[in-house]
Amino acid sequence: DCPGKEGTGGRLRNLTLLRNKLYLGQRRRTEPVVESTTTAGDHGNLRRSQSDRTEYSQKLQEKMAPQAVSSTPATPLQEDKEEEEEVVRRRMMARRVKIIAELLQTEKDFISDLDLCIKEVIQPLRNMQIARFDVDGLFSNVELVHQLSAKLLSLLEEATTDVEPPMQIIGEVFLQIKGPLEDTYKIYCYHHDDAHTMLEYYEKDEELKQHLRDCVQSLK
């Protein structure tokens, strides 16, 4: 019956009703949003998980690839090895070509020296017909050595001219001429010491020594 009490009770009831309305309204507004957000979140998390697993699998395969290369022979390594072997083969072939060229040039120079020796020394001394001068004893079978060297050079040129370097078979040339080389140089080497002793004796004779000097000067 007290106006103050009735007013207070009315305000409490009004606050209770207002609170209930606010709660129901808030629930109606938030429940669909929460459900949809939760559902979308779950699916989003699921999609991200699948994507993460796929990405991880790809990265794992990439990381495993180098290990597979190190454990088993792979094409790049084989190619590098083959390339290195090819470089070595080319280097050896280039060296072989140079050796063969040097061999040919040395033989040509040797034959040229023998030509000069025969033309400028041996033949003039023979033409002098000096009784105490043994030309054949001093020079042994140099002329036969010259002929054999010319034959060897001819065979070498035949084996290398217009022939690709890998197909140049030089060993066969020496095997082919092996017998004549041994027979010829056996004679030359056998008489070498005697020829050296003979030369020392001739150099003590002023007349013979002068003839030898003339021959040497002709060579120069």
Residue frames as a rotation matrix with the C-alpha (Angstrom) as fourth column:
ASP 1
0.562 0.827 0.000 0.00
0.827 -0.562 0.000 0.00
0.000 0.000 -1.000 0.00
CYS 2
0.306 -0.552 -0.776 2.97
0.199 -0.760 0.619 2.28
-0.931 -0.344 -0.122 0.32
PRO 3
0.967 0.125 -0.221 3.54
-0.173 -0.314 -0.934 4.17
-0.186 0.941 -0.282 -2.92
GLY 4
0.205 -0.967 -0.152 7.29
-0.965 -0.225 0.131 3.93
-0.161 0.120 -0.980 -2.50
LYS 5
-0.346 -0.329 0.879 7.21
-0.332 0.919 0.213 0.16
-0.877 -0.218 -0.427 -2.12
GLU 6
0.582 0.618 0.529 4.85
0.289 0.451 -0.844 -0.29
-0.760 0.644 0.084 -5.07
GLY 7
0.835 -0.303 -0.459 7.11
-0.545 -0.558 -0.625 1.83
-0.067 0.773 -0.631 -7.22
THR 8
-0.162 -0.965 0.208 10.12
-0.912 0.227 0.342 -0.14
-0.377 -0.134 -0.916 -6.22
GLY 9
-0.176 0.159 0.971 8.45
0.019 0.987 -0.158 -3.49
-0.984 -0.010 -0.176 -6.91
GLY 10
0.848 0.527 0.057 7.26
0.090 -0.038 -0.995 -2.32
-0.522 0.849 -0.080 -10.31
ARG 11
0.517 -0.728 -0.450 10.71
-0.855 -0.467 -0.227 -1.22
-0.045 0.502 -0.864 -11.28
LEU 12
-0.384 -0.661 0.645 12.14
-0.621 0.701 0.350 -4.62
-0.683 -0.266 -0.680 -10.27
ARG 13
0.230 0.544 0.807 9.55
0.295 0.751 -0.590 -6.47
-0.927 0.374 0.012 -12.36
ASN 14
0.941 0.122 -0.317 10.23
-0.226 -0.471 -0.853 -4.19
-0.253 0.874 -0.415 -15.28
LEU 15
0.107 -0.985 -0.133 13.98
-0.970 -0.133 0.204 -4.77
-0.219 0.108 -0.970 -15.01
THR 16
-0.334 -0.185 0.924 13.40
-0.214 0.970 0.117 -8.54
-0.918 -0.159 -0.364 -14.87
LEU 17
0.627 0.644 0.438 11.23
0.326 0.294 -0.899 -8.48
-0.707 0.706 -0.025 -17.98
LEU 18
0.808 -0.367 -0.460 13.67
-0.578 -0.641 -0.505 -6.23
-0.110 0.674 -0.730 -19.78
ARG 19
-0.187 -0.938 0.292 16.57
-0.837 0.308 0.452 -8.52
-0.514 -0.160 -0.843 -18.91
ASN 20
-0.080 0.247 0.966 14.68
0.180 0.957 -0.229 -11.57
-0.980 0.156 -0.121 -20.19
LYS 21
0.895 0.446 0.015 13.82
0.119 -0.206 -0.971 -9.83
-0.430 0.871 -0.237 -23.44
LEU 22
0.485 -0.797 -0.360 17.37
-0.866 -0.496 -0.068 -8.70
-0.124 0.345 -0.930 -23.90
TYR 23
-0.324 -0.611 0.722 18.62
-0.521 0.753 0.403 -12.25
-0.790 -0.245 -0.562 -23.26
LEU 24
0.263 0.512 0.818 16.20
0.418 0.703 -0.575 -13.80
-0.869 0.493 -0.029 -25.74
GLY 25
0.963 0.095 -0.253 16.95
-0.160 -0.555 -0.816 -11.15
-0.219 0.826 -0.519 -28.33
GLN 26
0.154 -0.983 -0.097 20.68
-0.940 -0.176 0.293 -11.58
-0.306 0.046 -0.951 -27.88
ARG 27
-0.270 -0.210 0.940 20.29
-0.148 0.973 0.176 -15.36
-0.951 -0.092 -0.294 -28.17
ARG 28
0.661 0.585 0.469 18.28
0.381 0.276 -0.882 -15.09
-0.646 0.762 -0.041 -31.37
ARG 29
0.866 -0.346 -0.361 20.87
-0.498 -0.669 -0.552 -12.80
-0.050 0.658 -0.751 -32.86
THR 30
0.015 -0.989 0.144 23.92
-0.974 0.018 0.226 -14.72
-0.226 -0.144 -0.964 -31.76
GLU 31
0.176 0.029 0.984 22.97
-0.240 0.971 0.014 -18.38
-0.955 -0.238 0.178 -32.08
PRO 32
0.930 0.152 0.336 22.84
0.258 0.384 -0.887 -18.58
-0.264 0.911 0.318 -35.91
VAL 33
0.688 -0.725 -0.019 25.99
-0.609 -0.563 -0.558 -16.56
0.394 0.396 -0.830 -36.19
VAL 34
0.032 -0.694 0.719 27.81
-0.892 0.304 0.334 -18.72
-0.451 -0.652 -0.610 -33.68
GLU 35
0.438 0.195 0.877 26.65
0.024 0.973 -0.229 -21.92
-0.898 0.122 0.422 -35.33
SER 36
0.985 -0.054 0.164 27.56
0.165 0.016 -0.986 -20.77
0.051 0.998 0.024 -38.82
THR 37
0.504 -0.853 0.137 30.87
-0.815 -0.522 -0.251 -19.38
0.285 0.015 -0.958 -37.65
THR 38
0.080 -0.454 0.887 31.67
-0.674 0.631 0.384 -22.54
-0.734 -0.629 -0.256 -35.79
THR 39
0.659 0.234 0.715 30.72
0.259 0.822 -0.508 -24.70
-0.706 0.520 0.481 -38.73
ALA 40
0.938 -0.342 0.050 32.63
-0.088 -0.375 -0.923 -22.53
0.334 0.862 -0.382 -41.18
GLY 41
0.330 -0.856 0.398 35.56
-0.943 -0.286 0.167 -22.50
-0.029 -0.431 -0.902 -38.82
ASP 42
0.272 -0.201 0.941 35.59
-0.274 0.921 0.276 -26.26
-0.922 -0.333 0.195 -38.58
HIS 43
0.834 0.074 0.547 35.51
0.466 0.438 -0.769 -26.66
-0.297 0.896 0.331 -42.36
GLY 44
0.815 -0.574 0.082 38.14
-0.442 -0.707 -0.553 -23.94
0.375 0.414 -0.829 -42.72
ASN 45
0.189 -0.757 0.625 40.39
-0.860 0.179 0.477 -25.71
-0.473 -0.628 -0.618 -40.27
LEU 46
0.455 0.035 0.890 39.82
0.152 0.982 -0.116 -28.99
-0.878 0.188 0.441 -42.14
ARG 47
0.958 -0.094 0.270 40.66
0.258 -0.123 -0.958 -27.40
0.123 0.988 -0.094 -45.49
ARG 48
0.563 -0.799 0.211 43.79
-0.789 -0.596 -0.151 -25.83
0.246 -0.082 -0.966 -44.04
SER 49
0.234 -0.464 0.854 44.83
-0.550 0.662 0.510 -29.14
-0.802 -0.589 -0.100 -42.58
GLN 50
0.687 0.052 0.725 44.54
0.471 0.728 -0.498 -30.90
-0.553 0.684 0.476 -45.92
SER 51
0.909 -0.366 0.197 46.46
-0.061 -0.586 -0.808 -28.11
0.412 0.723 -0.555 -47.64
ASP 52
0.420 -0.780 0.465 49.14
-0.894 -0.266 0.361 -28.23
-0.157 -0.567 -0.809 -44.98
ARG 53
0.359 -0.263 0.896 49.50
-0.097 0.944 0.316 -31.98
-0.928 -0.200 0.314 -45.39
THR 54
0.861 -0.016 0.508 49.80
0.496 0.244 -0.833 -31.63
-0.111 0.970 0.218 -49.18
GLU 55
0.759 -0.604 0.242 52.40
-0.452 -0.757 -0.471 -28.88
0.468 0.248 -0.848 -48.89
TYR 56
0.337 -0.634 0.696 54.31
-0.792 0.209 0.574 -30.82
-0.509 -0.745 -0.432 -46.29
SER 57
0.598 -0.062 0.799 54.29
0.268 0.955 -0.127 -33.90
-0.755 0.290 0.588 -48.50
GLN 58
0.909 -0.256 0.328 55.69
0.267 -0.246 -0.932 -31.90
0.319 0.935 -0.156 -51.39
LYS 59
0.542 -0.737 0.403 58.41
-0.790 -0.611 -0.056 -30.35
0.287 -0.288 -0.914 -49.23
LEU 60
0.408 -0.363 0.838 59.26
-0.473 0.701 0.534 -33.75
-0.781 -0.614 0.115 -47.83
GLN 61
0.785 -0.088 0.613 59.65
0.507 0.659 -0.555 -35.18
-0.355 0.747 0.562 -51.30
GLU 62
0.808 -0.512 0.293 61.89
-0.144 -0.653 -0.744 -32.26
0.572 0.559 -0.601 -52.23
LYS 63
0.388 -0.673 0.630 64.02
-0.914 -0.195 0.355 -32.83
-0.116 -0.713 -0.691 -49.16
MET 64
0.482 -0.158 0.862 64.23
-0.118 0.963 0.243 -36.54
-0.868 -0.219 0.446 -49.85
ALA 65
0.999 -0.035 0.023 65.29
0.027 0.121 -0.992 -36.02
0.032 0.992 0.122 -53.45
PRO 66
0.373 -0.927 0.034 68.91
-0.820 -0.347 -0.455 -35.02
0.433 0.142 -0.890 -52.67
GLN 67
-0.026 -0.350 0.936 69.25
-0.771 0.604 0.204 -38.00
-0.637 -0.716 -0.285 -50.34
ALA 68
0.751 0.337 0.568 68.10
0.073 0.813 -0.578 -40.29
-0.657 0.475 0.586 -53.12
VAL 69
0.866 -0.471 -0.166 70.69
-0.315 -0.258 -0.913 -38.75
0.388 0.844 -0.372 -55.43
SER 70
0.074 -0.908 0.413 73.48
-0.986 -0.129 -0.106 -39.32
0.150 -0.400 -0.904 -52.91
SER 71
0.025 -0.019 1.000 72.50
-0.565 0.825 0.030 -42.94
-0.825 -0.565 0.009 -52.28
THR 72
0.382 0.133 0.915 72.02
0.557 0.757 -0.342 -44.06
-0.738 0.640 0.215 -55.88
PRO 73
-0.722 -0.689 0.068 73.86
0.451 -0.393 0.801 -43.05
-0.525 0.609 0.594 -59.08
ALA 74
0.374 0.869 -0.324 71.94
0.327 -0.451 -0.831 -40.32
-0.868 0.205 -0.452 -60.81
THR 75
0.641 -0.027 0.767 72.04
0.767 -0.001 -0.642 -38.98
0.018 1.000 0.020 -64.32
PRO 76
0.922 -0.329 0.203 73.77
-0.298 -0.939 -0.171 -35.66
0.247 0.097 -0.964 -63.47
LEU 77
0.419 -0.806 0.417 76.60
-0.536 0.152 0.831 -37.48
-0.733 -0.572 -0.368 -61.70
GLN 78
0.301 -0.267 0.915 76.96
0.591 0.806 0.041 -39.92
-0.749 0.528 0.400 -64.56
GLU 79
0.853 0.043 0.520 77.04
0.471 -0.492 -0.732 -37.06
0.225 0.869 -0.440 -67.03
ASP 80
0.780 -0.610 0.141 79.74
-0.619 -0.718 0.320 -35.29
-0.094 -0.337 -0.937 -65.01
LYS 81
0.238 -0.699 0.674 81.80
-0.170 0.653 0.738 -38.47
-0.956 -0.290 0.037 -64.85
GLU 82
0.448 -0.018 0.894 81.41
0.792 0.471 -0.388 -39.11
-0.414 0.882 0.225 -68.56
GLU 83
0.962 -0.103 0.254 82.34
0.040 -0.864 -0.501 -35.51
0.271 0.492 -0.827 -69.30
GLU 84
0.535 -0.812 0.231 85.49
-0.679 -0.252 0.689 -35.81
-0.502 -0.526 -0.686 -67.17
GLU 85
0.164 -0.449 0.878 86.41
0.291 0.873 0.392 -39.05
-0.942 0.192 0.274 -68.91
GLU 86
0.732 0.155 0.664 85.85
0.680 -0.104 -0.726 -37.41
-0.044 0.982 -0.181 -72.29
VAL 87
0.890 -0.453 0.056 88.13
-0.453 -0.891 -0.010 -34.53
0.054 -0.017 -0.998 -71.29
VAL 88
0.238 -0.826 0.512 90.83
-0.439 0.378 0.815 -37.01
-0.866 -0.419 -0.272 -70.26
ARG 89
0.324 -0.058 0.944 90.44
0.655 0.734 -0.180 -38.93
-0.682 0.677 0.276 -73.52
ARG 90
0.926 0.042 0.374 90.73
0.317 -0.621 -0.717 -35.75
0.203 0.783 -0.589 -75.57
ARG 91
0.689 -0.717 0.106 93.77
-0.679 -0.587 0.440 -34.66
-0.253 -0.376 -0.892 -73.59
MET 92
0.107 -0.642 0.759 95.46
-0.063 0.758 0.649 -38.02
-0.992 -0.117 0.041 -74.09
MET 93
0.531 0.146 0.835 94.60
0.766 0.339 -0.546 -38.01
-0.362 0.930 0.068 -77.78
ALA 94
0.973 -0.200 0.111 96.00
-0.138 -0.901 -0.411 -34.49
0.183 0.385 -0.905 -78.19
ARG 95
0.373 -0.879 0.298 99.18
-0.681 -0.042 0.731 -35.59
-0.630 -0.476 -0.614 -76.44
ARG 96
0.188 -0.257 0.948 99.41
0.388 0.906 0.168 -38.66
-0.902 0.337 0.270 -78.66
VAL 97
0.860 0.172 0.481 99.02
0.511 -0.282 -0.812 -36.52
-0.004 0.944 -0.330 -81.78
LYS 98
0.798 -0.602 0.035 101.86
-0.603 -0.796 0.053 -34.27
-0.004 -0.064 -0.998 -80.61
ILE 99
0.184 -0.748 0.637 104.11
-0.374 0.547 0.749 -37.25
-0.909 -0.376 -0.179 -79.87
ILE 100
0.392 0.021 0.920 103.51
0.694 0.650 -0.310 -38.73
-0.604 0.760 0.240 -83.32
ALA 101
0.968 -0.029 0.251 104.16
0.150 -0.733 -0.664 -35.34
0.203 0.680 -0.705 -84.94
GLU 102
0.557 -0.812 0.174 107.39
-0.756 -0.408 0.512 -35.01
-0.345 -0.417 -0.841 -82.96
LEU 103
0.198 -0.447 0.872 108.40
0.106 0.895 0.434 -38.53
-0.974 0.007 0.225 -83.97
LEU 104
0.678 0.126 0.724 107.90
0.714 0.124 -0.689 -37.72
-0.177 0.984 -0.006 -87.65
GLN 105
0.931 -0.327 0.160 109.77
-0.265 -0.910 -0.318 -34.42
0.250 0.253 -0.935 -87.39
THR 106
0.406 -0.812 0.419 112.66
-0.594 0.114 0.796 -36.04
-0.694 -0.572 -0.436 -85.51
GLU 107
0.261 -0.263 0.929 112.97
0.513 0.853 0.097 -38.72
-0.817 0.451 0.358 -88.18
LYS 108
0.866 0.074 0.494 112.94
0.474 -0.433 -0.767 -36.06
0.157 0.898 -0.410 -90.91
ASP 109
0.778 -0.613 0.136 115.68
-0.627 -0.751 0.207 -34.09
-0.025 -0.247 -0.969 -89.14
PHE 110
0.275 -0.675 0.684 117.74
-0.236 0.643 0.729 -37.25
-0.932 -0.362 0.017 -88.66
ILE 111
0.468 -0.037 0.883 117.48
0.762 0.523 -0.382 -38.14
-0.448 0.851 0.274 -92.35
SER 112
0.959 -0.116 0.257 118.43
0.041 -0.846 -0.532 -34.57
0.279 0.521 -0.807 -93.27
ASP 113
0.536 -0.805 0.257 121.56
-0.710 -0.264 0.653 -34.81
-0.458 -0.532 -0.712 -91.09
LEU 114
0.191 -0.447 0.874 122.48
0.244 0.884 0.399 -38.15
-0.951 0.137 0.278 -92.67
ASP 115
0.805 0.144 0.576 122.03
0.591 -0.115 -0.798 -36.63
-0.049 0.983 -0.177 -96.12
LEU 116
0.855 -0.504 0.121 124.48
-0.488 -0.862 -0.136 -33.85
0.173 0.057 -0.983 -95.26
CYS 117
0.332 -0.757 0.562 126.93
-0.510 0.357 0.782 -36.30
-0.793 -0.547 -0.268 -93.73
ILE 118
0.336 -0.153 0.929 126.90
0.581 0.810 -0.077 -38.51
-0.741 0.566 0.361 -96.82
LYS 119
0.796 0.079 0.600 127.05
0.579 -0.389 -0.717 -35.68
0.177 0.918 -0.355 -99.36
GLU 120
0.807 -0.426 0.409 129.45
-0.384 -0.905 -0.185 -33.32
0.449 -0.007 -0.893 -97.58
VAL 121
0.295 -0.720 0.628 131.71
-0.864 0.079 0.497 -35.71
-0.408 -0.689 -0.599 -95.70
ILE 122
0.269 -0.181 0.946 131.67
-0.013 0.981 0.191 -39.33
-0.963 -0.064 0.261 -96.79
GLN 123
0.821 0.110 0.560 131.55
0.524 0.246 -0.816 -38.88
-0.227 0.963 0.144 -100.55
PRO 124
0.817 -0.574 0.061 134.24
-0.484 -0.739 -0.469 -36.14
0.314 0.353 -0.881 -100.67
LEU 125
0.190 -0.776 0.601 136.57
-0.799 0.233 0.554 -38.22
-0.570 -0.585 -0.576 -98.49
ARG 126
0.417 0.008 0.909 136.04
0.295 0.945 -0.144 -41.21
-0.860 0.328 0.392 -100.73
ASN 127
0.968 -0.015 0.251 136.76
0.237 -0.274 -0.932 -39.12
0.082 0.962 -0.262 -103.78
MET 128
0.582 -0.806 0.103 140.10
-0.808 -0.560 0.183 -38.09
-0.090 -0.190 -0.978 -102.26
GLN 129
0.870 -0.190 -0.454 141.15
0.033 0.943 -0.331 -41.75
0.491 0.273 0.827 -102.21
ILE 130
0.151 -0.797 0.584 143.55
-0.927 -0.320 -0.197 -41.29
0.344 -0.512 -0.787 -99.33
ALA 131
-0.080 -0.237 -0.968 145.24
-0.193 0.957 -0.218 -44.64
0.978 0.169 -0.123 -98.78
ARG 132
-0.843 -0.365 -0.395 145.61
0.289 0.311 -0.905 -44.30
0.453 -0.878 -0.157 -94.99
PHE 133
-0.715 0.671 0.196 142.06
-0.665 -0.565 -0.488 -43.05
-0.217 -0.479 0.851 -94.53
ASP 134
-0.902 0.431 -0.041 139.47
0.414 0.887 0.206 -45.81
0.125 0.168 -0.978 -94.00
VAL 135
-0.720 0.666 0.194 136.22
-0.616 -0.743 0.262 -44.06
0.318 0.069 0.945 -94.81
ASP 136
0.109 0.807 -0.580 134.05
-0.284 0.584 0.760 -47.16
0.953 0.082 0.293 -94.49
GLY 137
-0.274 -0.275 -0.922 135.66
0.737 0.555 -0.385 -48.06
0.617 -0.785 0.051 -91.15
LEU 138
-0.986 -0.161 -0.046 135.13
0.156 -0.781 -0.605 -44.55
0.061 -0.603 0.795 -89.82
PHE 139
-0.579 0.815 -0.019 131.49
-0.815 -0.579 0.005 -44.21
-0.007 0.018 1.000 -90.86
SER 140
-0.699 0.276 0.660 130.51
-0.049 0.902 -0.429 -47.87
-0.713 -0.332 -0.617 -90.72
ASN 141
-0.663 0.529 0.529 127.13
0.747 0.422 0.515 -48.53
0.049 0.736 -0.675 -92.41
VAL 142
-0.618 0.407 -0.673 125.73
0.064 -0.827 -0.559 -44.99
-0.784 -0.388 0.485 -92.12
GLU 143
-0.761 0.326 -0.560 124.42
-0.647 -0.318 0.693 -45.14
0.048 0.890 0.453 -95.67
LEU 144
-0.641 0.553 -0.533 122.41
0.326 0.824 0.463 -48.26
0.695 0.123 -0.709 -94.84
VAL 145
-0.583 0.417 -0.697 121.10
0.693 -0.193 -0.695 -46.50
-0.425 -0.888 -0.176 -91.72
HIS 146
-0.750 0.270 -0.604 120.00
-0.402 -0.911 0.093 -43.65
-0.525 0.312 0.791 -93.99
GLN 147
-0.733 0.475 -0.487 118.11
-0.356 0.343 0.869 -45.99
0.580 0.810 -0.083 -96.29
LEU 148
-0.551 0.520 -0.653 116.38
0.717 0.695 -0.051 -47.71
0.427 -0.496 -0.756 -93.39
SER 149
-0.649 0.290 -0.703 115.46
0.391 -0.666 -0.635 -44.38
-0.653 -0.687 0.319 -91.78
ALA 150
-0.787 0.375 -0.491 113.95
-0.610 -0.595 0.523 -43.22
-0.096 0.711 0.697 -95.06
LYS 151
-0.614 0.568 -0.548 111.90
0.097 0.744 0.661 -46.41
0.783 0.353 -0.512 -95.19
LEU 152
-0.563 0.375 -0.736 110.73
0.823 0.178 -0.539 -45.90
-0.071 -0.910 -0.409 -91.61
LEU 153
-0.748 0.266 -0.608 109.70
-0.111 -0.953 -0.281 -42.32
-0.655 -0.142 0.742 -92.34
SER 154
-0.766 0.465 -0.443 107.80
-0.511 -0.022 0.859 -43.44
0.390 0.885 0.255 -95.41
LEU 155
-0.516 0.572 -0.638 105.87
0.542 0.795 0.274 -46.01
0.663 -0.204 -0.720 -93.39
LEU 156
-0.606 0.261 -0.752 105.10
0.658 -0.367 -0.658 -43.49
-0.448 -0.893 0.050 -90.65
GLU 157
-0.793 0.311 -0.524 103.81
-0.460 -0.870 0.179 -40.96
-0.400 0.383 0.833 -93.14
GLU 158
-0.689 0.546 -0.477 101.70
-0.215 0.474 0.854 -43.62
0.692 0.690 -0.209 -94.80
ALA 159
-0.473 0.483 -0.737 100.18
0.790 0.602 -0.112 -44.54
0.390 -0.636 -0.666 -91.43
THR 160
-0.409 0.250 -0.878 99.36
0.645 -0.602 -0.472 -40.93
-0.646 -0.759 0.085 -90.47
THR 161
-0.947 0.030 -0.320 98.59
-0.223 -0.780 0.585 -39.04
-0.232 0.626 0.745 -93.70
ASP 162
-0.419 0.878 -0.232 94.84
-0.726 -0.171 0.667 -38.53
0.546 0.448 0.708 -94.24
VAL 163
-0.238 0.324 -0.916 94.13
0.469 0.864 0.184 -40.82
0.851 -0.385 -0.358 -91.28
GLU 164
0.584 0.524 0.620 92.13
-0.303 -0.567 0.766 -39.70
0.753 -0.635 -0.172 -88.25
PRO 165
-0.213 -0.784 0.582 94.25
-0.854 -0.140 -0.501 -39.61
0.474 -0.604 -0.640 -85.05
PRO 166
0.209 0.288 0.935 92.36
-0.809 0.588 -0.001 -42.46
-0.550 -0.756 0.356 -83.31
MET 167
0.959 0.213 0.184 93.01
-0.069 0.811 -0.580 -44.67
-0.273 0.544 0.793 -86.36
GLN 168
0.459 -0.867 -0.193 96.74
-0.702 -0.221 -0.677 -43.95
0.544 0.446 -0.710 -86.62
ILE 169
0.986 -0.124 0.115 98.41
0.038 0.826 0.563 -47.24
-0.164 -0.551 0.818 -85.74
ILE 170
0.512 -0.857 -0.052 102.09
-0.815 -0.466 -0.345 -46.45
0.271 0.219 -0.937 -85.18
GLY 171
0.148 -0.462 0.875 103.05
-0.677 0.597 0.429 -49.60
-0.721 -0.656 -0.225 -83.31
GLU 172
0.774 0.214 0.596 102.42
0.215 0.797 -0.565 -51.72
-0.596 0.565 0.571 -86.38
VAL 173
0.860 -0.502 -0.093 105.03
-0.337 -0.423 -0.841 -49.70
0.383 0.755 -0.533 -88.30
PHE 174
0.061 -0.885 0.461 107.76
-0.998 -0.068 0.003 -50.47
0.029 -0.460 -0.888 -85.78
LEU 175
0.236 0.071 0.969 106.76
-0.323 0.946 0.010 -54.11
-0.916 -0.315 0.247 -85.60
GLN 176
0.968 0.189 0.166 106.91
0.096 0.332 -0.938 -54.29
-0.232 0.924 0.304 -89.37
ILE 177
0.633 -0.770 0.080 110.42
-0.273 -0.320 -0.907 -52.83
0.724 0.553 -0.413 -89.55
LYS 178
0.821 -0.249 0.514 111.68
-0.511 0.081 0.856 -54.34
-0.255 -0.965 -0.061 -86.29
GLY 179
0.722 -0.546 0.425 113.93
0.519 0.834 0.188 -56.95
-0.457 0.085 0.885 -87.90
PRO 180
0.420 -0.584 0.695 115.77
0.678 -0.307 -0.668 -54.62
0.603 0.752 0.267 -90.34
LEU 181
0.686 -0.160 0.709 116.20
-0.434 -0.873 0.223 -52.02
0.583 -0.461 -0.669 -87.57
GLU 182
0.829 -0.373 0.417 117.87
-0.247 0.425 0.871 -54.56
-0.502 -0.825 0.260 -85.29
ASP 183
0.592 -0.617 0.519 120.15
0.769 0.625 -0.135 -55.92
-0.241 0.479 0.844 -88.02
THR 184
0.482 -0.383 0.788 121.24
0.429 -0.681 -0.594 -52.48
0.764 0.624 -0.163 -89.23
TYR 185
0.615 -0.205 0.761 121.90
-0.583 -0.769 0.263 -50.89
0.531 -0.606 -0.593 -85.85
LYS 186
0.902 -0.387 0.191 123.67
0.154 0.702 0.695 -53.96
-0.403 -0.597 0.693 -84.53
ILE 187
0.370 -0.788 0.493 126.35
0.897 0.165 -0.410 -53.38
0.242 0.594 0.767 -87.15
TYR 188
0.347 -0.205 0.915 126.52
0.055 -0.970 -0.238 -49.64
0.936 0.133 -0.325 -86.51
CYS 189
0.820 0.007 0.573 126.74
-0.551 -0.263 0.792 -50.03
0.157 -0.965 -0.212 -82.73
TYR 190
0.847 -0.520 0.111 129.26
0.462 0.823 0.331 -52.87
-0.263 -0.229 0.937 -83.01
HIS 191
0.116 -0.838 0.534 131.69
0.916 -0.117 -0.383 -50.66
0.383 0.534 0.754 -84.97
HIS 192
0.848 0.308 0.432 131.03
0.185 -0.935 0.303 -47.48
0.497 -0.177 -0.850 -82.98
ASP 193
0.815 -0.570 -0.104 133.90
0.014 -0.161 0.987 -47.83
-0.579 -0.806 -0.123 -80.52
ASP 194
0.043 -0.820 0.571 136.37
0.843 0.337 0.420 -48.75
-0.537 0.463 0.705 -83.27
ALA 195
0.306 0.132 0.943 135.23
0.772 -0.613 -0.165 -45.73
0.557 0.779 -0.290 -85.31
HIS 196
0.991 0.060 0.122 135.76
-0.025 -0.799 0.601 -43.45
0.134 -0.599 -0.790 -82.32
THR 197
0.469 -0.882 0.055 139.29
0.280 0.207 0.938 -44.80
-0.838 -0.424 0.344 -81.78
MET 198
-0.003 -0.426 0.905 140.03
0.991 0.118 0.059 -44.39
-0.132 0.897 0.421 -85.50
LEU 199
0.697 0.332 0.636 138.83
0.454 -0.890 -0.032 -40.76
0.556 0.311 -0.771 -85.43
GLU 200
0.903 -0.411 -0.121 141.12
-0.092 -0.461 0.882 -39.95
-0.419 -0.786 -0.455 -82.50
TYR 201
0.099 -0.900 0.425 144.06
0.618 0.390 0.682 -41.41
-0.780 0.195 0.595 -84.46
TYR 202
0.130 -0.005 0.991 143.21
0.958 -0.257 -0.127 -39.43
0.256 0.966 -0.029 -87.63
GLU 203
0.942 0.271 0.200 143.03
0.212 -0.939 0.271 -36.17
0.261 -0.213 -0.941 -85.67
LYS 204
0.538 -0.825 -0.174 146.68
0.156 -0.105 0.982 -36.64
-0.828 -0.556 0.072 -84.75
ASP 205
-0.333 -0.574 0.748 147.58
0.875 0.107 0.472 -36.55
-0.351 0.812 0.467 -88.44
GLU 206
-0.453 0.107 -0.885 147.59
0.017 -0.992 -0.129 -32.90
-0.891 -0.073 0.447 -89.52
GLU 207
-0.933 0.084 -0.350 146.78
-0.360 -0.148 0.921 -33.66
0.026 0.985 0.169 -93.14
LEU 208
-0.600 0.749 -0.282 143.86
0.577 0.649 0.496 -35.94
0.554 0.135 -0.821 -92.34
LYS 209
-0.348 0.438 -0.828 142.75
0.781 -0.353 -0.515 -33.57
-0.518 -0.826 -0.219 -89.61
GLN 210
-0.749 0.019 -0.662 142.62
-0.263 -0.926 0.270 -30.74
-0.608 0.376 0.699 -92.13
HIS 211
-0.853 0.477 -0.211 140.45
-0.047 0.333 0.942 -32.83
0.520 0.813 -0.261 -94.45
LEU 212
-0.352 0.738 -0.576 138.05
0.912 0.410 -0.032 -33.45
0.212 -0.537 -0.817 -91.61
ARG 213
-0.474 0.129 -0.871 138.00
0.391 -0.855 -0.340 -29.75
-0.789 -0.502 0.355 -90.77
ASP 214
-0.926 0.116 -0.358 137.16
-0.365 -0.508 0.780 -28.92
-0.092 0.853 0.513 -94.36
CYS 215
-0.622 0.731 -0.280 134.26
0.414 0.611 0.675 -31.38
0.664 0.304 -0.683 -94.24
VAL 216
-0.260 0.517 -0.816 132.97
0.928 -0.100 -0.359 -29.90
-0.267 -0.850 -0.454 -90.99
GLN 217
-0.680 -0.036 -0.732 133.23
-0.012 -0.998 0.060 -26.39
-0.733 0.049 0.679 -92.41
SER 218
-0.906 0.384 -0.175 131.27
-0.173 0.041 0.984 -27.54
0.385 0.922 0.030 -95.45
LEU 219
-0.384 0.786 -0.484 128.56
0.840 0.515 0.169 -28.86
0.382 -0.342 -0.858 -93.16
LYS 220
-0.355 0.220 -0.908 128.37
0.602 -0.690 -0.403 -25.49
-0.715 -0.690 0.112 -91.37
